[in-house]
Amino acid sequence: MVDLSRIPTKNITPQESNSSSLEEELARVNKEIYERNVELTIHNRTLSILSKIYDIINTSLSLQPTAEKLINAIVQELKFQKGFIALIDNKAKILHSVAVSDLNKTHASYLKKYKHPFINLRIPLKNRNNICIISTIQKQQRMTNILFDILTPIVTEEESEGIAEKLHIQTSVLYPIVFGGKALGVLCLCLDKHVGALTRFERETLKELIELVSIAIERAKIYADLKKANHRLKELDILKDEFVSIASHELRTPMTAIKSYLWMAINKSPQKLDPQLRKYLDISYKSTERLIHLVNDMLTVSRIERNKIEIKRESFDISETLQLVYEELKITAQEKNIELTLIKDKDKKYMVRGDKEKLREVFQNLVGNALKFTPEKGKITIGICKNDERVEISVSDTGSGIPKSEQEKLFKKFSKIDYSYNKHSSQPGTGLGLYISKQIVSLHNGDIRVQSEADKGSTFTVILPQSKIK
């Protein structure tokens, strides 16, 4: 037996004890710093790839380009062998690939003889032998070491083994793409290692990515649906315009004939008409006239929106056109006991270049509106002046005016104001006149503006480029 009392002992000085404790503390601190650096590196790499995904979401809208950018970013950043995104087609009742990660030339050439099974993946939803279907339907993450589980029945089991060996695929992990509780499809990632060999960075990044991928896919699907709906609406709009054009043409001919016969019955009847019958014929005549005017407006709108309206370009004195409009509507003004005035300088010419008849329609409409909404004993003034290189024509009335809140509705198709502006009119308009006028003036590189206040009248001003006098 060894006599322990005879073994010499080493005395540890206080200095040596302190040095040992300091080394242990330094080791602990260094270890902590290293772990924090590793964690920081992981977070930075995760943030880097997430930033790329965010960029894809914010810059891509269409479904397929978005999905392709997503899968390539994930596979390249995490250095996986292969990946694809497959989505449900509820109409066809299949799960089909919409995006597949890029391959090198060798692998692409190899897969060509199998008709590119990843690209042409189309699996019926009722096929529960395919793990992609199972993961999607059950909304659960799945993984497999057998590539055939993913590619069945596209290729045989033997062929899938050859593909796995060629592409160095050991494990495939499937993440269901779910948004708002609804299964959209699946994200499949093929690795050259077992899932357990994934690094902490890869696991954390994948965890963050799946939710982002779901958001991106849903957003792209919504955009695709909206784009499709918008395209359909445009098609319907074209069909509507064609219908309006055909219907208007078909209506205008018989209505014009009816108007002519009514005029003949009222003014050329060989027999004296009963007063009550004349009244009925007058009402019918005026109603027919309004209907023809509406049909003409609808035809004009249809031509404008289909860019079919033709503008004849010629230089002319717009004051002569205003004189014609004044003469045409003067009698109507007298019947309503409204003072209609045209103010212009007889010694000046107000030359513009454009379509004389279409601009005449604009001023007929503006003065007609003023007559419609101006009370008895009111005043309407048509004025014209030259300003720099422009000609300005104004139509002012002493009607009830238009409040600011209602003015934004003007010049819009079928828009009518909801105000006592209409109180002097027994014939509410269609909301097309000002819209057509605005479009015609715009086609002449001009502008039309309004100044008005409630109960203080209105002034509509048309501004046209001045043409040189020949």
VENFEN-V598238 format. One record per residue. N is the residue number from 1. RES is the residue in three letters. PHI is phi in whole degrees, 0 to 359 (NA if undefined). Layout:
# VENFEN-V598238
N&RES&PHI / N&RES&PHI
This chain:
# VENFEN-V598238
1&MET&NA / 2&VAL&279 / 3&ASP&273 / 4&LEU&296 / 5&SER&290 / 6&ARG&273 / 7&ILE&284 / 8&PRO&290 / 9&THR&252 / 10&LYS&261 / 11&ASN&281 / 12&ILE&269 / 13&THR&284 / 14&PRO&302 / 15&GLN&296 / 16&GLU&294 / 17&SER&298 / 18&ASN&295 / 19&SER&296 / 20&SER&296 / 21&SER&296 / 22&LEU&294 / 23&GLU&296 / 24&GLU&297 / 25&GLU&294 / 26&LEU&296 / 27&ALA&297 / 28&ARG&295 / 29&VAL&295 / 30&ASN&299 / 31&LYS&296 / 32&GLU&295 / 33&ILE&297 / 34&TYR&298 / 35&GLU&298 / 36&ARG&291 / 37&ASN&295 / 38&VAL&298 / 39&GLU&298 / 40&LEU&295 / 41&THR&297 / 42&ILE&298 / 43&HIS&297 / 44&ASN&295 / 45&ARG&294 / 46&THR&296 / 47&LEU&297 / 48&SER&297 / 49&ILE&289 / 50&LEU&296 / 51&SER&298 / 52&LYS&295 / 53&ILE&294 / 54&TYR&299 / 55&ASP&298 / 56&ILE&297 / 57&ILE&299 / 58&ASN&278 / 59&THR&252 / 60&SER&254 / 61&LEU&239 / 62&SER&294 / 63&LEU&298 / 64&GLN&296 / 65&PRO&301 / 66&THR&297 / 67&ALA&298 / 68&GLU&296 / 69&LYS&295 / 70&LEU&297 / 71&ILE&292 / 72&ASN&292 / 73&ALA&296 / 74&ILE&294 / 75&VAL&296 / 76&GLN&289 / 77&GLU&291 / 78&LEU&266 / 79&LYS&57 / 80&PHE&271 / 81&GLN&280 / 82&LYS&200 / 83&GLY&195 / 84&PHE&206 / 85&ILE&242 / 86&ALA&240 / 87&LEU&237 / 88&ILE&281 / 89&ASP&251 / 90&ASN&295 / 91&LYS&292 / 92&ALA&274 / 93&LYS&58 / 94&ILE&222 / 95&LEU&251 / 96&HIS&227 / 97&SER&286 / 98&VAL&246 / 99&ALA&205 / 100&VAL&230 / 101&SER&295 / 102&ASP&294 / 103&LEU&240 / 104&ASN&286 / 105&LYS&300 / 106&THR&296 / 107&HIS&293 / 108&ALA&298 / 109&SER&294 / 110&TYR&293 / 111&LEU&288 / 112&LYS&299 / 113&LYS&289 / 114&TYR&257 / 115&LYS&60 / 116&HIS&47 / 117&PRO&300 / 118&PHE&290 / 119&ILE&289 / 120&ASN&263 / 121&LEU&291 / 122&ARG&220 / 123&ILE&246 / 124&PRO&300 / 125&LEU&297 / 126&LYS&279 / 127&ASN&278 / 128&ARG&270 / 129&ASN&275 / 130&ASN&268 / 131&ILE&292 / 132&CYS&297 / 133&ILE&295 / 134&ILE&298 / 135&SER&298 / 136&THR&291 / 137&ILE&296 / 138&GLN&276 / 139&LYS&55 / 140&GLN&229 / 141&GLN&291 / 142&ARG&227 / 143&MET&214 / 144&THR&209 / 145&ASN&263 / 146&ILE&244 / 147&LEU&295 / 148&PHE&300 / 149&ASP&300 / 150&ILE&267 / 151&LEU&266 / 152&THR&291 / 153&PRO&262 / 154&ILE&295 / 155&VAL&231 / 156&THR&280 / 157&GLU&296 / 158&GLU&294 / 159&GLU&295 / 160&SER&294 / 161&GLU&294 / 162&GLY&295 / 163&ILE&295 / 164&ALA&298 / 165&GLU&292 / 166&LYS&294 / 167&LEU&268 / 168&HIS&59 / 169&ILE&260 / 170&GLN&257 / 171&THR&223 / 172&SER&239 / 173&VAL&246 / 174&LEU&243 / 175&TYR&243 / 176&PRO&293 / 177&ILE&266 / 178&VAL&234 / 179&PHE&221 / 180&GLY&61 / 181&GLY&79 / 182&LYS&256 / 183&ALA&285 / 184&LEU&258 / 185&GLY&167 / 186&VAL&214 / 187&LEU&253 / 188&CYS&247 / 189&LEU&237 / 190&CYS&255 / 191&LEU&247 / 192&ASP&262 / 193&LYS&206 / 194&HIS&282 / 195&VAL&303 / 196&GLY&295 / 197&ALA&271 / 198&LEU&297 / 199&THR&286 / 200&ARG&300 / 201&PHE&299 / 202&GLU&296 / 203&ARG&295 / 204&GLU&294 / 205&THR&294 / 206&LEU&299 / 207&LYS&299 / 208&GLU&286 / 209&LEU&290 / 210&ILE&302 / 211&GLU&296 / 212&LEU&295 / 213&VAL&299 / 214&SER&299 / 215&ILE&297 / 216&ALA&297 / 217&ILE&294 / 218&GLU&298 / 219&ARG&298 / 220&ALA&293 / 221&LYS&294 / 222&ILE&298 / 223&TYR&298 / 224&ALA&297 / 225&ASP&295 / 226&LEU&295 / 227&LYS&296 / 228&LYS&295 / 229&ALA&296 / 230&ASN&295 / 231&HIS&298 / 232&ARG&294 / 233&LEU&297 / 234&LYS&296 / 235&GLU&297 / 236&LEU&295 / 237&ASP&295 / 238&ILE&295 / 239&LEU&298 / 240&LYS&297 / 241&ASP&298 / 242&GLU&295 / 243&PHE&297 / 244&VAL&300 / 245&SER&297 / 246&ILE&295 / 247&ALA&298 / 248&SER&295 / 249&HIS&299 / 250&GLU&293 / 251&LEU&283 / 252&ARG&297 / 253&THR&297 / 254&PRO&294 / 255&MET&293 / 256&THR&295 / 257&ALA&296 / 258&ILE&299 / 259&LYS&299 / 260&SER&296 / 261&TYR&293 / 262&LEU&295 / 263&TRP&298 / 264&MET&297 / 265&ALA&295 / 266&ILE&283 / 267&ASN&256 / 268&LYS&237 / 269&SER&292 / 270&PRO&290 / 271&GLN&250 / 272&LYS&289 / 273&LEU&278 / 274&ASP&297 / 275&PRO&308 / 276&GLN&293 / 277&LEU&294 / 278&ARG&301 / 279&LYS&299 / 280&TYR&296 / 281&LEU&294 / 282&ASP&299 / 283&ILE&298 / 284&SER&296 / 285&TYR&298 / 286&LYS&293 / 287&SER&294 / 288&THR&295 / 289&GLU&298 / 290&ARG&295 / 291&LEU&294 / 292&ILE&297 / 293&HIS&298 / 294&LEU&296 / 295&VAL&299 / 296&ASN&297 / 297&ASP&297 / 298&MET&297 / 299&LEU&295 / 300&THR&296 / 301&VAL&300 / 302&SER&300 / 303&ARG&293 / 304&ILE&299 / 305&GLU&287 / 306&ARG&260 / 307&ASN&55 / 308&LYS&255 / 309&ILE&285 / 310&GLU&256 / 311&ILE&248 / 312&LYS&280 / 313&ARG&256 / 314&GLU&210 / 315&SER&275 / 316&PHE&205 / 317&ASP&274 / 318&ILE&294 / 319&SER&293 / 320&GLU&292 / 321&THR&296 / 322&LEU&296 / 323&GLN&296 / 324&LEU&297 / 325&VAL&299 / 326&TYR&299 / 327&GLU&295 / 328&GLU&294 / 329&LEU&260 / 330&LYS&297 / 331&ILE&295 / 332&THR&299 / 333&ALA&296 / 334&GLN&296 / 335&GLU&297 / 336&LYS&268 / 337&ASN&58 / 338&ILE&243 / 339&GLU&277 / 340&LEU&251 / 341&THR&231 / 342&LEU&246 / 343&ILE&249 / 344&LYS&206 / 345&ASP&270 / 346&LYS&295 / 347&ASP&271 / 348&LYS&248 / 349&LYS&249 / 350&TYR&247 / 351&MET&278 / 352&VAL&227 / 353&ARG&240 / 354&GLY&168 / 355&ASP&265 / 356&LYS&301 / 357&GLU&290 / 358&LYS&290 / 359&LEU&291 / 360&ARG&298 / 361&GLU&300 / 362&VAL&301 / 363&PHE&285 / 364&GLN&298 / 365&ASN&293 / 366&LEU&295 / 367&VAL&290 / 368&GLY&300 / 369&ASN&297 / 370&ALA&299 / 371&LEU&296 / 372&LYS&291 / 373&PHE&249 / 374&THR&254 / 375&PRO&286 / 376&GLU&303 / 377&LYS&69 / 378&GLY&277 / 379&LYS&230 / 380&ILE&230 / 381&THR&235 / 382&ILE&257 / 383&GLY&236 / 384&ILE&218 / 385&CYS&207 / 386&LYS&254 / 387&ASN&220 / 388&ASP&57 / 389&GLU&254 / 390&ARG&234 / 391&VAL&245 / 392&GLU&245 / 393&ILE&243 / 394&SER&242 / 395&VAL&236 / 396&SER&249 / 397&ASP&225 / 398&THR&252 / 399&GLY&287 / 400&SER&281 / 401&GLY&76 / 402&ILE&230 / 403&PRO&293 / 404&LYS&305 / 405&SER&295 / 406&GLU&262 / 407&GLN&293 / 408&GLU&293 / 409&LYS&281 / 410&LEU&294 / 411&PHE&70 / 412&LYS&256 / 413&LYS&298 / 414&PHE&63 / 415&SER&272 / 416&LYS&229 / 417&ILE&282 / 418&ASP&256 / 419&TYR&207 / 420&SER&292 / 421&TYR&305 / 422&ASN&274 / 423&LYS&292 / 424&HIS&265 / 425&SER&246 / 426&SER&270 / 427&GLN&236 / 428&PRO&298 / 429&GLY&280 / 430&THR&268 / 431&GLY&84 / 432&LEU&260 / 433&GLY&303 / 434&LEU&291 / 435&TYR&299 / 436&ILE&297 / 437&SER&301 / 438&LYS&300 / 439&GLN&293 / 440&ILE&295 / 441&VAL&298 / 442&SER&297 / 443&LEU&293 / 444&HIS&262 / 445&ASN&60 / 446&GLY&245 / 447&ASP&215 / 448&ILE&227 / 449&ARG&230 / 450&VAL&227 / 451&GLN&233 / 452&SER&199 / 453&GLU&222 / 454&ALA&302 / 455&ASP&68 / 456&LYS&232 / 457&GLY&81 / 458&SER&221 / 459&THR&228 / 460&PHE&257 / 461&THR&239 / 462&VAL&256 / 463&ILE&246 / 464&LEU&234 / 465&PRO&296 / 466&GLN&280 / 467&SER&257 / 468&LYS&289 / 469&ILE&281 / 470&LYS&272
